[in-house]
């Protein structure tokens, strides 16, 4: 009696897990894909060629503003003229 109950519960759990995984896969397929704005600097707009140096510059400036580093000249000049300390990565 106990073995039959355990077997039925195991089969029920497996069926529920299977149905749930199919449902999440379906939701993933049907949901509209959102573009990641993280690397939007490296995407072509209106058929124009991609300007990679500009993209890297934008990403480094964003990184400097988030982590208070001085990898770009803009941030380096701010630290020299305004005396703001920046974190050095060792």
C-alpha positions as CSV (number, residue, x, y, z in Angstrom):
1,X,0.0,0.0,0.0
2,X,2.8,2.4,1.0
3,X,4.8,1.5,-2.1
4,X,1.8,2.2,-4.4
5,X,1.3,5.6,-2.8
6,X,4.9,6.5,-3.1
7,X,4.9,5.4,-6.8
8,X,1.8,7.4,-7.6
9,X,3.2,10.5,-5.9
10,X,6.5,10.1,-7.9
11,X,4.6,9.8,-11.2
12,X,2.4,12.7,-10.3
13,X,5.4,14.9,-9.5
14,X,7.2,13.9,-12.7
15,X,4.1,14.7,-14.8
16,X,3.7,18.1,-13.0
17,X,7.4,18.9,-13.6
18,X,7.1,17.9,-17.3
19,X,4.0,20.1,-17.8
20,X,5.7,23.1,-16.1
21,X,8.8,22.8,-18.1
22,X,6.8,22.7,-21.4
23,X,4.9,25.8,-20.2
24,X,8.0,27.8,-19.4
25,X,9.5,26.9,-22.8
26,X,6.4,28.0,-24.6
27,X,6.3,31.3,-22.7
28,X,10.0,31.9,-23.6
29,X,9.3,31.2,-27.3
30,X,6.2,33.4,-27.5
31,X,7.6,36.4,-25.5
32,X,8.9,39.3,-27.6
33,X,12.7,39.6,-27.5
34,X,13.9,42.8,-25.9
35,X,17.2,44.2,-27.1
36,X,20.0,44.5,-24.5
37,X,21.0,48.0,-24.1
38,X,24.3,47.1,-22.7
39,X,26.0,46.6,-26.0
40,X,23.7,48.8,-28.1
41,X,26.8,50.8,-29.0
42,X,27.9,48.0,-31.3
43,X,24.6,47.7,-33.3
44,X,23.9,49.3,-36.7
45,X,21.3,52.0,-36.9
46,X,19.4,52.6,-40.1
47,X,21.9,50.7,-42.2
48,X,24.9,52.8,-41.2
49,X,28.2,51.2,-40.6
50,X,29.1,50.5,-36.9
51,X,31.6,52.9,-35.4
52,X,33.6,50.5,-33.1
53,X,36.0,53.2,-31.6
54,X,33.0,55.3,-30.6
55,X,31.3,52.2,-29.0
56,X,34.4,51.3,-27.0
57,X,34.7,54.9,-25.8
58,X,31.1,55.0,-24.6
59,X,31.5,51.7,-22.8
60,X,34.7,52.7,-21.1
61,X,33.2,56.1,-20.0
62,X,30.2,54.2,-18.6
63,X,32.5,51.8,-16.8
64,X,34.6,54.7,-15.4
65,X,31.4,56.4,-14.1
66,X,30.2,53.2,-12.4
67,X,33.4,51.9,-10.9
68,X,35.3,55.2,-10.3
69,X,38.3,54.2,-12.4
70,X,40.3,56.3,-14.8
71,X,40.7,54.3,-18.0
72,X,39.5,57.2,-20.2
73,X,41.1,60.6,-20.7
74,X,37.9,62.3,-19.7
75,X,37.9,60.7,-16.3
76,X,41.6,61.2,-15.9
77,X,41.4,64.9,-16.6
78,X,38.5,65.2,-14.0
79,X,40.7,63.6,-11.4
80,X,43.7,65.8,-12.2
81,X,41.8,69.1,-12.3
82,X,39.2,68.5,-9.6
83,X,41.3,66.3,-7.4
84,X,38.8,63.5,-7.1
85,X,40.3,60.3,-6.0
86,X,39.8,57.3,-8.1
87,X,40.1,53.6,-7.3
88,X,43.2,51.9,-8.7
89,X,42.8,48.3,-9.9
90,X,45.8,46.3,-8.9
